[in-house]
Amino acid sequence: MNNNQNEFNLWISQAKFDLQAAKASLTAGNYEWACFQAQQSPEKALKAYLYLHGKRLIITHSINKLLQDVAKLKIN
């Protein structure tokens, strides 16, 4: 398995974990944590997607920037 596939696997599993944590925090009434975790999940999922498509050194935390980077991908 190549490095980008490994990075994808790490980031996507963390994104799924963050989404589950957000749901648990919401249920527990920890709304500030639920919001933070809910933001983290798509950020990490987008990073996973970019790694899967060959990108490296993704350092931004901006979901908007990550979406722009995804839009620039030329996927067949």
PyMOL Python script that loads the backbone (N, CA, C, O; Angstrom):
from pymol import cmd

cmd.read_pdbstr("""\
ATOM      1  N   MET A   1       0.856  -1.178   0.000  1.00  0.00           N
ATOM      2  CA  MET A   1       0.000   0.000   0.000  1.00  0.00           C
ATOM      3  C   MET A   1       0.902   1.240   0.000  1.00  0.00           C
ATOM      4  O   MET A   1       1.876   1.301   0.750  1.00  0.00           O
ATOM      5  N   ASN A   2       0.578   2.218  -0.835  1.00  0.00           N
ATOM      6  CA  ASN A   2       1.435   3.398  -0.911  1.00  0.00           C
ATOM      7  C   ASN A   2       1.140   4.376   0.223  1.00  0.00           C
ATOM      8  O   ASN A   2       0.157   4.224   0.949  1.00  0.00           O
ATOM      9  N   ASN A   3       2.009   5.385   0.366  1.00  0.00           N
ATOM     10  CA  ASN A   3       1.871   6.352   1.450  1.00  0.00           C
ATOM     11  C   ASN A   3       0.557   7.107   1.390  1.00  0.00           C
ATOM     12  O   ASN A   3      -0.061   7.346   2.428  1.00  0.00           O
ATOM     13  N   ASN A   4       0.115   7.488   0.195  1.00  0.00           N
ATOM     14  CA  ASN A   4      -1.136   8.230   0.093  1.00  0.00           C
ATOM     15  C   ASN A   4      -2.321   7.369   0.522  1.00  0.00           C
ATOM     16  O   ASN A   4      -3.245   7.874   1.160  1.00  0.00           O
ATOM     17  N   GLN A   5      -2.311   6.097   0.191  1.00  0.00           N
ATOM     18  CA  GLN A   5      -3.388   5.200   0.632  1.00  0.00           C
ATOM     19  C   GLN A   5      -3.376   5.083   2.156  1.00  0.00           C
ATOM     20  O   GLN A   5      -4.431   5.086   2.791  1.00  0.00           O
ATOM     21  N   ASN A   6      -2.186   4.981   2.738  1.00  0.00           N
ATOM     22  CA  ASN A   6      -2.077   4.931   4.198  1.00  0.00           C
ATOM     23  C   ASN A   6      -2.631   6.196   4.833  1.00  0.00           C
ATOM     24  O   ASN A   6      -3.377   6.133   5.810  1.00  0.00           O
ATOM     25  N   GLU A   7      -2.264   7.347   4.273  1.00  0.00           N
ATOM     26  CA  GLU A   7      -2.762   8.624   4.792  1.00  0.00           C
ATOM     27  C   GLU A   7      -4.281   8.697   4.665  1.00  0.00           C
ATOM     28  O   GLU A   7      -4.965   9.137   5.589  1.00  0.00           O
ATOM     29  N   PHE A   8      -4.802   8.265   3.523  1.00  0.00           N
ATOM     30  CA  PHE A   8      -6.258   8.235   3.343  1.00  0.00           C
ATOM     31  C   PHE A   8      -6.911   7.419   4.447  1.00  0.00           C
ATOM     32  O   PHE A   8      -7.860   7.876   5.085  1.00  0.00           O
ATOM     33  N   ASN A   9      -6.406   6.217   4.673  1.00  0.00           N
ATOM     34  CA  ASN A   9      -6.997   5.340   5.681  1.00  0.00           C
ATOM     35  C   ASN A   9      -6.986   5.977   7.068  1.00  0.00           C
ATOM     36  O   ASN A   9      -7.968   5.884   7.804  1.00  0.00           O
ATOM     37  N   LEU A  10      -5.879   6.623   7.424  1.00  0.00           N
ATOM     38  CA  LEU A  10      -5.781   7.276   8.730  1.00  0.00           C
ATOM     39  C   LEU A  10      -6.772   8.431   8.853  1.00  0.00           C
ATOM     40  O   LEU A  10      -7.491   8.528   9.848  1.00  0.00           O
ATOM     41  N   TRP A  11      -6.815   9.303   7.850  1.00  0.00           N
ATOM     42  CA  TRP A  11      -7.664  10.490   7.905  1.00  0.00           C
ATOM     43  C   TRP A  11      -9.148  10.129   7.846  1.00  0.00           C
ATOM     44  O   TRP A  11      -9.951  10.730   8.561  1.00  0.00           O
ATOM     45  N   ILE A  12      -9.527   9.168   7.014  1.00  0.00           N
ATOM     46  CA  ILE A  12     -10.953   8.838   6.889  1.00  0.00           C
ATOM     47  C   ILE A  12     -11.454   8.136   8.149  1.00  0.00           C
ATOM     48  O   ILE A  12     -12.597   8.344   8.556  1.00  0.00           O
ATOM     49  N   SER A  13     -10.623   7.314   8.765  1.00  0.00           N
ATOM     50  CA  SER A  13     -11.071   6.668  10.006  1.00  0.00           C
ATOM     51  C   SER A  13     -11.200   7.702  11.119  1.00  0.00           C
ATOM     52  O   SER A  13     -12.103   7.598  11.950  1.00  0.00           O
ATOM     53  N   GLN A  14     -10.320   8.695  11.153  1.00  0.00           N
ATOM     54  CA  GLN A  14     -10.434   9.747  12.156  1.00  0.00           C
ATOM     55  C   GLN A  14     -11.671  10.613  11.896  1.00  0.00           C
ATOM     56  O   GLN A  14     -12.339  11.042  12.838  1.00  0.00           O
ATOM     57  N   ALA A  15     -11.975  10.869  10.616  1.00  0.00           N
ATOM     58  CA  ALA A  15     -13.179  11.643  10.277  1.00  0.00           C
ATOM     59  C   ALA A  15     -14.435  10.917  10.762  1.00  0.00           C
ATOM     60  O   ALA A  15     -15.348  11.545  11.299  1.00  0.00           O
ATOM     61  N   LYS A  16     -14.481   9.617  10.578  1.00  0.00           N
ATOM     62  CA  LYS A  16     -15.631   8.837  11.038  1.00  0.00           C
ATOM     63  C   LYS A  16     -15.731   8.859  12.563  1.00  0.00           C
ATOM     64  O   LYS A  16     -16.823   8.975  13.120  1.00  0.00           O
ATOM     65  N   PHE A  17     -14.589   8.747  13.227  1.00  0.00           N
ATOM     66  CA  PHE A  17     -14.565   8.799  14.688  1.00  0.00           C
ATOM     67  C   PHE A  17     -15.064  10.156  15.181  1.00  0.00           C
ATOM     68  O   PHE A  17     -15.855  10.221  16.122  1.00  0.00           O
ATOM     69  N   ASP A  18     -14.606  11.242  14.549  1.00  0.00           N
ATOM     70  CA  ASP A  18     -15.029  12.581  14.952  1.00  0.00           C
ATOM     71  C   ASP A  18     -16.535  12.767  14.782  1.00  0.00           C
ATOM     72  O   ASP A  18     -17.179  13.404  15.616  1.00  0.00           O
ATOM     73  N   LEU A  19     -17.093  12.221  13.722  1.00  0.00           N
ATOM     74  CA  LEU A  19     -18.536  12.318  13.511  1.00  0.00           C
ATOM     75  C   LEU A  19     -19.289  11.573  14.614  1.00  0.00           C
ATOM     76  O   LEU A  19     -20.285  12.076  15.134  1.00  0.00           O
ATOM     77  N   GLN A  20     -18.823  10.392  14.966  1.00  0.00           N
ATOM     78  CA  GLN A  20     -19.443   9.636  16.058  1.00  0.00           C
ATOM     79  C   GLN A  20     -19.320  10.401  17.375  1.00  0.00           C
ATOM     80  O   GLN A  20     -20.264  10.444  18.164  1.00  0.00           O
ATOM     81  N   ALA A  21     -18.157  11.000  17.607  1.00  0.00           N
ATOM     82  CA  ALA A  21     -17.936  11.769  18.831  1.00  0.00           C
ATOM     83  C   ALA A  21     -18.850  12.988  18.876  1.00  0.00           C
ATOM     84  O   ALA A  21     -19.365  13.339  19.937  1.00  0.00           O
ATOM     85  N   ALA A  22     -19.055  13.633  17.731  1.00  0.00           N
ATOM     86  CA  ALA A  22     -19.950  14.788  17.667  1.00  0.00           C
ATOM     87  C   ALA A  22     -21.375  14.387  18.039  1.00  0.00           C
ATOM     88  O   ALA A  22     -22.059  15.099  18.775  1.00  0.00           O
ATOM     89  N   LYS A  23     -21.809  13.250  17.527  1.00  0.00           N
ATOM     90  CA  LYS A  23     -23.154  12.767  17.858  1.00  0.00           C
ATOM     91  C   LYS A  23     -23.281  12.468  19.347  1.00  0.00           C
ATOM     92  O   LYS A  23     -24.293  12.791  19.968  1.00  0.00           O
ATOM     93  N   ALA A  24     -22.248  11.848  19.916  1.00  0.00           N
ATOM     94  CA  ALA A  24     -22.261  11.541  21.356  1.00  0.00           C
ATOM     95  C   ALA A  24     -22.243  12.826  22.181  1.00  0.00           C
ATOM     96  O   ALA A  24     -22.952  12.927  23.182  1.00  0.00           O
ATOM     97  N   SER A  25     -21.443  13.802  21.772  1.00  0.00           N
ATOM     98  CA  SER A  25     -21.390  15.073  22.494  1.00  0.00           C
ATOM     99  C   SER A  25     -22.725  15.794  22.422  1.00  0.00           C
ATOM    100  O   SER A  25     -23.169  16.379  23.410  1.00  0.00           O
ATOM    101  N   LEU A  26     -23.364  15.758  21.271  1.00  0.00           N
ATOM    102  CA  LEU A  26     -24.674  16.387  21.118  1.00  0.00           C
ATOM    103  C   LEU A  26     -25.695  15.733  22.049  1.00  0.00           C
ATOM    104  O   LEU A  26     -26.455  16.419  22.733  1.00  0.00           O
ATOM    105  N   THR A  27     -25.703  14.417  22.065  1.00  0.00           N
ATOM    106  CA  THR A  27     -26.628  13.680  22.919  1.00  0.00           C
ATOM    107  C   THR A  27     -26.401  13.998  24.393  1.00  0.00           C
ATOM    108  O   THR A  27     -27.347  14.069  25.179  1.00  0.00           O
ATOM    109  N   ALA A  28     -25.135  14.190  24.754  1.00  0.00           N
ATOM    110  CA  ALA A  28     -24.783  14.489  26.148  1.00  0.00           C
ATOM    111  C   ALA A  28     -25.003  15.958  26.509  1.00  0.00           C
ATOM    112  O   ALA A  28     -24.846  16.346  27.667  1.00  0.00           O
ATOM    113  N   GLY A  29     -25.363  16.767  25.523  1.00  0.00           N
ATOM    114  CA  GLY A  29     -25.582  18.184  25.791  1.00  0.00           C
ATOM    115  C   GLY A  29     -24.322  19.020  25.779  1.00  0.00           C
ATOM    116  O   GLY A  29     -24.339  20.176  26.202  1.00  0.00           O
ATOM    117  N   ASN A  30     -23.234  18.453  25.302  1.00  0.00           N
ATOM    118  CA  ASN A  30     -21.961  19.182  25.202  1.00  0.00           C
ATOM    119  C   ASN A  30     -21.885  19.849  23.834  1.00  0.00           C
ATOM    120  O   ASN A  30     -21.159  19.403  22.946  1.00  0.00           O
ATOM    121  N   TYR A  31     -22.641  20.913  23.685  1.00  0.00           N
ATOM    122  CA  TYR A  31     -22.852  21.511  22.373  1.00  0.00           C
ATOM    123  C   TYR A  31     -21.591  22.127  21.771  1.00  0.00           C
ATOM    124  O   TYR A  31     -21.377  22.054  20.561  1.00  0.00           O
ATOM    125  N   GLU A  32     -20.752  22.738  22.623  1.00  0.00           N
ATOM    126  CA  GLU A  32     -19.522  23.331  22.073  1.00  0.00           C
ATOM    127  C   GLU A  32     -18.600  22.258  21.503  1.00  0.00           C
ATOM    128  O   GLU A  32     -17.968  22.465  20.468  1.00  0.00           O
ATOM    129  N   TRP A  33     -18.523  21.117  22.178  1.00  0.00           N
ATOM    130  CA  TRP A  33     -17.702  20.020  21.664  1.00  0.00           C
ATOM    131  C   TRP A  33     -18.333  19.404  20.433  1.00  0.00           C
ATOM    132  O   TRP A  33     -17.632  19.027  19.494  1.00  0.00           O
ATOM    133  N   ALA A  34     -19.636  19.301  20.430  1.00  0.00           N
ATOM    134  CA  ALA A  34     -20.339  18.746  19.267  1.00  0.00           C
ATOM    135  C   ALA A  34     -20.050  19.597  18.031  1.00  0.00           C
ATOM    136  O   ALA A  34     -19.808  19.062  16.949  1.00  0.00           O
ATOM    137  N   CYS A  35     -20.074  20.908  18.193  1.00  0.00           N
ATOM    138  CA  CYS A  35     -19.784  21.804  17.061  1.00  0.00           C
ATOM    139  C   CYS A  35     -18.353  21.626  16.574  1.00  0.00           C
ATOM    140  O   CYS A  35     -18.103  21.519  15.373  1.00  0.00           O
ATOM    141  N   PHE A  36     -17.420  21.597  17.513  1.00  0.00           N
ATOM    142  CA  PHE A  36     -16.014  21.434  17.137  1.00  0.00           C
ATOM    143  C   PHE A  36     -15.796  20.106  16.416  1.00  0.00           C
ATOM    144  O   PHE A  36     -15.165  20.066  15.360  1.00  0.00           O
ATOM    145  N   GLN A  37     -16.310  19.032  16.979  1.00  0.00           N
ATOM    146  CA  GLN A  37     -16.122  17.716  16.378  1.00  0.00           C
ATOM    147  C   GLN A  37     -16.843  17.609  15.038  1.00  0.00           C
ATOM    148  O   GLN A  37     -16.362  16.950  14.116  1.00  0.00           O
ATOM    149  N   ALA A  38     -18.004  18.264  14.937  1.00  0.00           N
ATOM    150  CA  ALA A  38     -18.735  18.253  13.669  1.00  0.00           C
ATOM    151  C   ALA A  38     -17.961  18.988  12.585  1.00  0.00           C
ATOM    152  O   ALA A  38     -18.069  18.634  11.411  1.00  0.00           O
ATOM    153  N   GLN A  39     -17.183  20.000  12.948  1.00  0.00           N
ATOM    154  CA  GLN A  39     -16.342  20.707  11.976  1.00  0.00           C
ATOM    155  C   GLN A  39     -15.132  19.857  11.604  1.00  0.00           C
ATOM    156  O   GLN A  39     -14.712  19.846  10.448  1.00  0.00           O
ATOM    157  N   GLN A  40     -14.583  19.158  12.563  1.00  0.00           N
ATOM    158  CA  GLN A  40     -13.389  18.350  12.323  1.00  0.00           C
ATOM    159  C   GLN A  40     -13.648  17.204  11.352  1.00  0.00           C
ATOM    160  O   GLN A  40     -12.782  16.868  10.544  1.00  0.00           O
ATOM    161  N   SER A  41     -14.814  16.610  11.424  1.00  0.00           N
ATOM    162  CA  SER A  41     -15.118  15.453  10.590  1.00  0.00           C
ATOM    163  C   SER A  41     -15.014  15.752   9.090  1.00  0.00           C
ATOM    164  O   SER A  41     -14.288  15.038   8.399  1.00  0.00           O
ATOM    165  N   PRO A  42     -15.692  16.757   8.553  1.00  0.00           N
ATOM    166  CA  PRO A  42     -15.543  17.004   7.114  1.00  0.00           C
ATOM    167  C   PRO A  42     -14.154  17.511   6.736  1.00  0.00           C
ATOM    168  O   PRO A  42     -13.675  17.241   5.635  1.00  0.00           O
ATOM    169  N   GLU A  43     -13.512  18.236   7.630  1.00  0.00           N
ATOM    170  CA  GLU A  43     -12.139  18.683   7.341  1.00  0.00           C
ATOM    171  C   GLU A  43     -11.246  17.471   7.104  1.00  0.00           C
ATOM    172  O   GLU A  43     -10.489  17.432   6.134  1.00  0.00           O
ATOM    173  N   LYS A  44     -11.334  16.505   7.971  1.00  0.00           N
ATOM    174  CA  LYS A  44     -10.497  15.317   7.849  1.00  0.00           C
ATOM    175  C   LYS A  44     -10.923  14.441   6.671  1.00  0.00           C
ATOM    176  O   LYS A  44     -10.074  13.827   6.025  1.00  0.00           O
ATOM    177  N   ALA A  45     -12.214  14.377   6.384  1.00  0.00           N
ATOM    178  CA  ALA A  45     -12.677  13.609   5.226  1.00  0.00           C
ATOM    179  C   ALA A  45     -12.173  14.225   3.925  1.00  0.00           C
ATOM    180  O   ALA A  45     -11.784  13.505   3.005  1.00  0.00           O
ATOM    181  N   LEU A  46     -12.180  15.552   3.847  1.00  0.00           N
ATOM    182  CA  LEU A  46     -11.663  16.222   2.645  1.00  0.00           C
ATOM    183  C   LEU A  46     -10.159  15.991   2.496  1.00  0.00           C
ATOM    184  O   LEU A  46      -9.669  15.762   1.390  1.00  0.00           O
ATOM    185  N   LYS A  47      -9.438  16.053   3.602  1.00  0.00           N
ATOM    186  CA  LYS A  47      -8.004  15.773   3.548  1.00  0.00           C
ATOM    187  C   LYS A  47      -7.765  14.334   3.087  1.00  0.00           C
ATOM    188  O   LYS A  47      -6.866  14.078   2.287  1.00  0.00           O
ATOM    189  N   ALA A  48      -8.562  13.407   3.588  1.00  0.00           N
ATOM    190  CA  ALA A  48      -8.437  12.013   3.163  1.00  0.00           C
ATOM    191  C   ALA A  48      -8.628  11.894   1.654  1.00  0.00           C
ATOM    192  O   ALA A  48      -7.864  11.208   0.975  1.00  0.00           O
ATOM    193  N   TYR A  49      -9.641  12.560   1.142  1.00  0.00           N
ATOM    194  CA  TYR A  49      -9.935  12.525  -0.294  1.00  0.00           C
ATOM    195  C   TYR A  49      -8.774  13.086  -1.101  1.00  0.00           C
ATOM    196  O   TYR A  49      -8.408  12.532  -2.138  1.00  0.00           O
ATOM    197  N   LEU A  50      -8.199  14.179  -0.630  1.00  0.00           N
ATOM    198  CA  LEU A  50      -7.060  14.778  -1.336  1.00  0.00           C
ATOM    199  C   LEU A  50      -5.844  13.853  -1.308  1.00  0.00           C
ATOM    200  O   LEU A  50      -5.144  13.716  -2.311  1.00  0.00           O
ATOM    201  N   TYR A  51      -5.594  13.221  -0.168  1.00  0.00           N
ATOM    202  CA  TYR A  51      -4.489  12.256  -0.100  1.00  0.00           C
ATOM    203  C   TYR A  51      -4.728  11.095  -1.062  1.00  0.00           C
ATOM    204  O   TYR A  51      -3.807  10.652  -1.749  1.00  0.00           O
ATOM    205  N   LEU A  52      -5.950  10.612  -1.109  1.00  0.00           N
ATOM    206  CA  LEU A  52      -6.278   9.500  -1.990  1.00  0.00           C
ATOM    207  C   LEU A  52      -6.000   9.844  -3.449  1.00  0.00           C
ATOM    208  O   LEU A  52      -5.691   8.964  -4.252  1.00  0.00           O
ATOM    209  N   HIS A  53      -6.109  11.117  -3.786  1.00  0.00           N
ATOM    210  CA  HIS A  53      -5.880  11.569  -5.161  1.00  0.00           C
ATOM    211  C   HIS A  53      -4.508  12.186  -5.363  1.00  0.00           C
ATOM    212  O   HIS A  53      -4.316  13.010  -6.257  1.00  0.00           O
ATOM    213  N   GLY A  54      -3.544  11.783  -4.523  1.00  0.00           N
ATOM    214  CA  GLY A  54      -2.150  12.101  -4.772  1.00  0.00           C
ATOM    215  C   GLY A  54      -1.593  13.349  -4.139  1.00  0.00           C
ATOM    216  O   GLY A  54      -0.412  13.644  -4.323  1.00  0.00           O
ATOM    217  N   LYS A  55      -2.387  14.092  -3.405  1.00  0.00           N
ATOM    218  CA  LYS A  55      -1.880  15.305  -2.768  1.00  0.00           C
ATOM    219  C   LYS A  55      -1.028  14.946  -1.559  1.00  0.00           C
ATOM    220  O   LYS A  55      -1.186  13.881  -0.962  1.00  0.00           O
ATOM    221  N   ARG A  56      -0.119  15.858  -1.208  1.00  0.00           N
ATOM    222  CA  ARG A  56       0.755  15.658  -0.051  1.00  0.00           C
ATOM    223  C   ARG A  56       0.848  16.960   0.729  1.00  0.00           C
ATOM    224  O   ARG A  56       0.548  18.029   0.197  1.00  0.00           O
ATOM    225  N   LEU A  57       1.255  16.874   1.966  1.00  0.00           N
ATOM    226  CA  LEU A  57       1.481  18.033   2.830  1.00  0.00           C
ATOM    227  C   LEU A  57       0.298  18.988   2.849  1.00  0.00           C
ATOM    228  O   LEU A  57       0.422  20.160   2.495  1.00  0.00           O
ATOM    229  N   ILE A  58      -0.818  18.483   3.256  1.00  0.00           N
ATOM    230  CA  ILE A  58      -2.039  19.280   3.352  1.00  0.00           C
ATOM    231  C   ILE A  58      -2.068  19.877   4.759  1.00  0.00           C
ATOM    232  O   ILE A  58      -2.279  19.162   5.738  1.00  0.00           O
ATOM    233  N   ILE A  59      -1.856  21.182   4.853  1.00  0.00           N
ATOM    234  CA  ILE A  59      -1.692  21.784   6.180  1.00  0.00           C
ATOM    235  C   ILE A  59      -2.802  22.758   6.578  1.00  0.00           C
ATOM    236  O   ILE A  59      -2.802  23.253   7.705  1.00  0.00           O
ATOM    237  N   THR A  60      -3.725  23.039   5.701  1.00  0.00           N
ATOM    238  CA  THR A  60      -4.785  23.989   6.028  1.00  0.00           C
ATOM    239  C   THR A  60      -5.859  23.355   6.903  1.00  0.00           C
ATOM    240  O   THR A  60      -6.042  22.137   6.908  1.00  0.00           O
ATOM    241  N   HIS A  61      -6.561  24.206   7.639  1.00  0.00           N
ATOM    242  CA  HIS A  61      -7.721  23.762   8.413  1.00  0.00           C
ATOM    243  C   HIS A  61      -8.999  24.362   7.849  1.00  0.00           C
ATOM    244  O   HIS A  61     -10.076  24.182   8.417  1.00  0.00           O
ATOM    245  N   SER A  62      -8.885  25.069   6.743  1.00  0.00           N
ATOM    246  CA  SER A  62     -10.028  25.738   6.126  1.00  0.00           C
ATOM    247  C   SER A  62     -10.805  24.762   5.241  1.00  0.00           C
ATOM    248  O   SER A  62     -10.282  24.252   4.250  1.00  0.00           O
ATOM    249  N   ILE A  63     -12.047  24.514   5.612  1.00  0.00           N
ATOM    250  CA  ILE A  63     -12.882  23.646   4.789  1.00  0.00           C
ATOM    251  C   ILE A  63     -13.087  24.272   3.419  1.00  0.00           C
ATOM    252  O   ILE A  63     -13.115  23.563   2.413  1.00  0.00           O
ATOM    253  N   ASN A  64     -13.230  25.576   3.367  1.00  0.00           N
ATOM    254  CA  ASN A  64     -13.382  26.271   2.096  1.00  0.00           C
ATOM    255  C   ASN A  64     -12.173  26.024   1.189  1.00  0.00           C
ATOM    256  O   ASN A  64     -12.340  25.716   0.008  1.00  0.00           O
ATOM    257  N   LYS A  65     -10.966  26.155   1.728  1.00  0.00           N
ATOM    258  CA  LYS A  65      -9.741  25.920   0.951  1.00  0.00           C
ATOM    259  C   LYS A  65      -9.666  24.461   0.508  1.00  0.00           C
ATOM    260  O   LYS A  65      -9.287  24.178  -0.628  1.00  0.00           O
ATOM    261  N   LEU A  66     -10.017  23.553   1.379  1.00  0.00           N
ATOM    262  CA  LEU A  66      -9.985  22.131   1.027  1.00  0.00           C
ATOM    263  C   LEU A  66     -10.979  21.826  -0.089  1.00  0.00           C
ATOM    264  O   LEU A  66     -10.678  21.052  -0.997  1.00  0.00           O
ATOM    265  N   LEU A  67     -12.161  22.432  -0.022  1.00  0.00           N
ATOM    266  CA  LEU A  67     -13.145  22.251  -1.097  1.00  0.00           C
ATOM    267  C   LEU A  67     -12.627  22.814  -2.418  1.00  0.00           C
ATOM    268  O   LEU A  67     -12.851  22.220  -3.472  1.00  0.00           O
ATOM    269  N   GLN A  68     -11.941  23.946  -2.371  1.00  0.00           N
ATOM    270  CA  GLN A  68     -11.348  24.512  -3.577  1.00  0.00           C
ATOM    271  C   GLN A  68     -10.306  23.566  -4.157  1.00  0.00           C
ATOM    272  O   GLN A  68     -10.236  23.381  -5.372  1.00  0.00           O
ATOM    273  N   ASP A  69      -9.494  22.966  -3.283  1.00  0.00           N
ATOM    274  CA  ASP A  69      -8.476  22.019  -3.738  1.00  0.00           C
ATOM    275  C   ASP A  69      -9.113  20.775  -4.361  1.00  0.00           C
ATOM    276  O   ASP A  69      -8.613  20.255  -5.358  1.00  0.00           O
ATOM    277  N   VAL A  70     -10.193  20.307  -3.788  1.00  0.00           N
ATOM    278  CA  VAL A  70     -10.913  19.159  -4.355  1.00  0.00           C
ATOM    279  C   VAL A  70     -11.470  19.518  -5.728  1.00  0.00           C
ATOM    280  O   VAL A  70     -11.399  18.720  -6.662  1.00  0.00           O
ATOM    281  N   ALA A  71     -12.020  20.716  -5.844  1.00  0.00           N
ATOM    282  CA  ALA A  71     -12.599  21.152  -7.122  1.00  0.00           C
ATOM    283  C   ALA A  71     -11.546  21.230  -8.226  1.00  0.00           C
ATOM    284  O   ALA A  71     -11.879  21.087  -9.402  1.00  0.00           O
ATOM    285  N   LYS A  72     -10.285  21.455  -7.867  1.00  0.00           N
ATOM    286  CA  LYS A  72      -9.203  21.569  -8.847  1.00  0.00           C
ATOM    287  C   LYS A  72      -8.722  20.204  -9.341  1.00  0.00           C
ATOM    288  O   LYS A  72      -8.014  20.125 -10.346  1.00  0.00           O
ATOM    289  N   LEU A  73      -9.096  19.139  -8.651  1.00  0.00           N
ATOM    290  CA  LEU A  73      -8.641  17.813  -9.056  1.00  0.00           C
ATOM    291  C   LEU A  73      -9.207  17.441 -10.417  1.00  0.00           C
ATOM    292  O   LEU A  73     -10.371  17.702 -10.720  1.00  0.00           O
ATOM    293  N   LYS A  74      -8.367  16.833 -11.218  1.00  0.00           N
ATOM    294  CA  LYS A  74      -8.812  16.337 -12.519  1.00  0.00           C
ATOM    295  C   LYS A  74      -8.943  14.828 -12.377  1.00  0.00           C
ATOM    296  O   LYS A  74      -7.966  14.088 -12.491  1.00  0.00           O
ATOM    297  N   ILE A  75     -10.169  14.390 -12.128  1.00  0.00           N
ATOM    298  CA  ILE A  75     -10.430  12.967 -11.878  1.00  0.00           C
ATOM    299  C   ILE A  75     -11.135  12.381 -13.097  1.00  0.00           C
ATOM    300  O   ILE A  75     -12.130  12.916 -13.585  1.00  0.00           O
ATOM    301  N   ASN A  76     -10.591  11.276 -13.566  1.00  0.00           N
ATOM    302  CA  ASN A  76     -11.184  10.605 -14.742  1.00  0.00           C
ATOM    303  C   ASN A  76     -12.318   9.703 -14.336  1.00  0.00           C
ATOM    304  O   ASN A  76     -12.932   9.061 -15.188  1.00  0.00           O
TER     305      ASN A  76
END
""", "prot")
cmd.dss("prot")
cmd.show_as("cartoon", "prot")
cmd.util.cbc("prot")
cmd.orient("prot")
